Amino acid sequence: MGGQSDTNLLEGIAKGSGAAFSRLYERYNGMVMRIAWQVTKDWSEAEDVCHDVFIEVLRKAGQYDPSRGSIEAWLKVLARCRAKDRLRKRNRFVPLADWEDSSVPVWFSVPESVELRVLQRLEAERVKRELDQIPDLQRAAVYGKYVATLSHKELAASLKRPVGTVKSLIRYGVRNVRKRLELTGSLAMRKSV
């Protein structure tokens, strides 16, 4: 697919090359659209996500760090994150006419309590603190799987490790975080249920 490597294209984009941007776009826009559509299930939203991802590539081309993974993996993470952001925004606002529509689930129309949101935020902060304490590779694997929602194969490519090793890193990472949370009492209530 063209003679230039992704890294060379990104360097060209960072220097303002429209031709380099066009080549990178041609190379990856199909992949970004597929990922965006898989998450949003809406072609219009997927197109917006694709646009957002490549605008971000234009803005942050000079900040790309090859030691953190391939450009393809970076674009996959960007696509998933931007698509999930769009879903969150879309689900946050329901047109007034839809409130009267019986197809809107009851659970959606009931606002969360402030207390529940505070508890969820506190629990998320505890999990993040404990996640920061586990070994780097385990943390990267857990983050990639559950936050960036990468597949095992994508994670393996990003971490430059075999798929089996990535699965083990995820399993050990989750186990380590769970143990640390149990020690601090964060999961004590869940175990008793």
C-alpha positions as CSV (number, residue, x, y, z in Angstrom):
1,M,0.0,0.0,0.0
2,G,2.3,2.7,-1.1
3,G,6.0,2.9,-0.4
4,Q,6.1,5.0,2.6
5,S,5.9,3.6,6.1
6,D,3.3,4.8,8.5
7,T,6.0,6.5,10.6
8,N,7.3,8.4,7.6
9,L,3.8,9.5,6.7
10,L,3.1,10.7,10.2
11,E,6.4,12.6,10.2
12,G,5.3,14.2,6.9
13,I,1.9,15.1,8.4
14,A,3.6,16.7,11.4
15,K,5.6,18.8,8.9
16,G,2.3,19.9,7.1
17,S,2.4,17.5,4.2
18,G,-1.1,17.1,2.7
19,A,0.1,14.3,0.5
20,A,1.3,12.3,3.5
21,F,-2.1,12.9,5.2
22,S,-4.0,11.7,2.1
23,R,-1.9,8.5,1.9
24,L,-2.4,7.7,5.6
25,Y,-6.1,8.5,5.3
26,E,-6.4,6.2,2.3
27,R,-4.6,3.5,4.1
28,Y,-6.7,3.6,7.3
29,N,-10.0,5.3,6.8
30,G,-11.8,2.0,6.1
31,M,-10.5,0.5,9.3
32,V,-11.4,3.5,11.3
33,M,-14.9,3.6,9.7
34,R,-15.4,-0.2,10.5
35,I,-14.5,0.3,14.1
36,A,-16.6,3.4,14.5
37,W,-19.6,1.6,12.9
38,Q,-19.1,-1.5,15.1
39,V,-19.4,0.7,18.2
40,T,-22.1,3.2,17.1
41,K,-24.1,1.1,14.7
42,D,-24.8,4.3,12.8
43,W,-23.1,5.3,9.5
44,S,-23.6,9.0,10.1
45,E,-22.0,8.8,13.6
46,A,-19.3,6.6,12.2
47,E,-18.4,9.2,9.6
48,D,-18.3,11.8,12.3
49,V,-16.0,9.6,14.4
50,C,-13.7,9.0,11.3
51,H,-13.6,12.8,10.8
52,D,-12.7,13.4,14.4
53,V,-10.0,10.7,14.4
54,F,-8.2,12.1,11.4
55,I,-8.5,15.7,12.7
56,E,-6.8,14.5,15.8
57,V,-4.1,12.8,13.7
58,L,-3.5,16.2,12.0
59,R,-3.3,17.9,15.4
60,K,-1.2,15.3,17.2
61,A,1.0,13.8,14.5
62,G,4.1,15.3,16.1
63,Q,3.2,13.8,19.5
64,Y,3.0,10.2,18.4
65,D,5.3,7.9,20.4
66,P,6.3,4.7,18.5
67,S,7.5,3.1,21.7
68,R,3.8,2.9,22.8
69,G,2.7,0.8,19.8
70,S,2.1,0.9,16.1
71,I,0.3,3.7,14.3
72,E,-2.4,1.3,13.3
73,A,-3.0,0.4,17.0
74,W,-3.0,4.1,17.9
75,L,-5.7,4.8,15.3
76,K,-7.8,1.8,16.5
77,V,-7.7,3.1,20.1
78,L,-8.6,6.6,18.9
79,A,-11.5,5.3,16.8
80,R,-12.9,3.2,19.7
81,C,-12.5,6.0,22.2
82,R,-14.1,8.7,19.9
83,A,-16.9,6.3,19.0
84,K,-17.6,5.6,22.7
85,D,-17.5,9.3,23.5
86,R,-20.2,9.8,20.8
87,L,-22.3,7.0,22.3
88,R,-22.1,8.6,25.7
89,K,-23.1,12.0,24.3
90,R,-25.9,10.5,22.3
91,N,-27.3,8.5,25.2
92,R,-27.0,11.4,27.6
93,F,-29.6,13.5,25.7
94,V,-33.0,12.1,24.7
95,P,-35.3,14.3,22.7
96,L,-38.3,15.4,24.7
97,A,-40.7,13.6,22.3
98,D,-38.9,10.3,23.1
99,W,-39.7,10.6,26.8
100,E,-43.3,9.9,26.0
101,D,-42.5,7.1,23.6
102,S,-43.0,3.7,25.2
103,S,-39.9,2.3,23.4
104,V,-37.6,4.3,25.8
105,P,-36.7,1.9,28.6
106,V,-37.9,2.8,32.1
107,W,-34.4,2.5,33.5
108,F,-33.2,5.2,31.1
109,S,-35.8,7.7,32.1
110,V,-34.9,7.5,35.8
111,P,-32.1,9.9,36.7
112,E,-29.3,8.5,38.8
113,S,-29.0,9.6,42.4
114,V,-26.1,11.9,43.3
115,E,-25.1,9.4,46.0
116,L,-24.8,6.6,43.5
117,R,-22.7,8.7,41.1
118,V,-20.4,9.7,44.0
119,L,-20.0,6.1,45.1
120,Q,-19.2,5.0,41.5
121,R,-16.7,7.8,41.1
122,L,-15.0,6.8,44.5
123,E,-14.9,3.2,43.5
124,A,-13.4,4.1,40.1
125,E,-10.7,6.2,41.8
126,R,-9.8,3.3,44.0
127,V,-9.6,0.9,41.1
128,K,-7.4,3.4,39.2
129,R,-5.1,3.8,42.3
130,E,-4.7,0.0,42.6
131,L,-4.3,-0.4,38.8
132,D,-1.4,2.1,39.1
133,Q,0.3,-0.2,41.6
134,I,0.5,-3.4,39.4
135,P,3.3,-4.2,37.0
136,D,3.5,-2.0,33.9
137,L,2.7,-4.7,31.3
138,Q,-0.3,-6.0,33.4
139,R,-1.6,-2.4,33.7
140,A,-1.2,-1.8,29.9
141,A,-3.0,-5.1,29.1
142,V,-5.9,-4.4,31.5
143,Y,-6.2,-0.9,30.3
144,G,-6.1,-1.9,26.6
145,K,-8.7,-4.6,27.1
146,Y,-11.2,-2.9,29.4
147,V,-10.7,0.9,28.7
148,A,-9.6,1.0,25.1
149,T,-11.6,-2.2,24.4
150,L,-8.9,-3.7,22.1
151,S,-9.1,-7.3,21.0
152,H,-6.5,-9.8,22.3
153,K,-4.9,-9.7,18.8
154,E,-4.8,-5.9,18.7
155,L,-3.3,-5.8,22.2
156,A,-0.7,-8.4,21.3
157,A,0.4,-6.2,18.3
158,S,0.4,-3.1,20.5
159,L,2.4,-4.7,23.3
160,K,4.5,-6.7,20.9
161,R,3.7,-9.9,22.9
162,P,2.1,-13.2,21.9
163,V,-1.7,-13.4,22.3
164,G,-1.4,-16.1,25.0
165,T,0.9,-13.8,27.0
166,V,-1.5,-10.9,26.6
167,K,-4.4,-13.1,28.0
168,S,-2.2,-14.1,30.9
169,L,-1.2,-10.4,31.6
170,I,-4.9,-9.4,31.6
171,R,-5.9,-12.3,33.9
172,Y,-3.0,-11.6,36.3
173,G,-3.6,-7.9,36.2
174,V,-7.3,-8.2,37.1
175,R,-6.4,-10.7,39.8
176,N,-3.8,-8.4,41.3
177,V,-6.2,-5.4,41.2
178,R,-9.0,-7.5,42.8
179,K,-6.6,-8.7,45.6
180,R,-5.5,-5.1,46.3
181,L,-9.1,-3.9,46.4
182,E,-10.1,-6.7,48.8
183,L,-7.2,-5.7,51.1
184,T,-8.5,-2.1,51.2
185,G,-12.1,-3.2,51.7
186,S,-13.4,-1.8,48.4
187,L,-14.9,-5.1,47.3
188,A,-15.9,-6.3,50.7
189,M,-19.6,-5.4,50.2
190,R,-19.7,-7.1,46.8
191,K,-18.3,-10.4,48.2
192,S,-21.0,-10.5,50.9
193,V,-23.8,-10.2,48.3
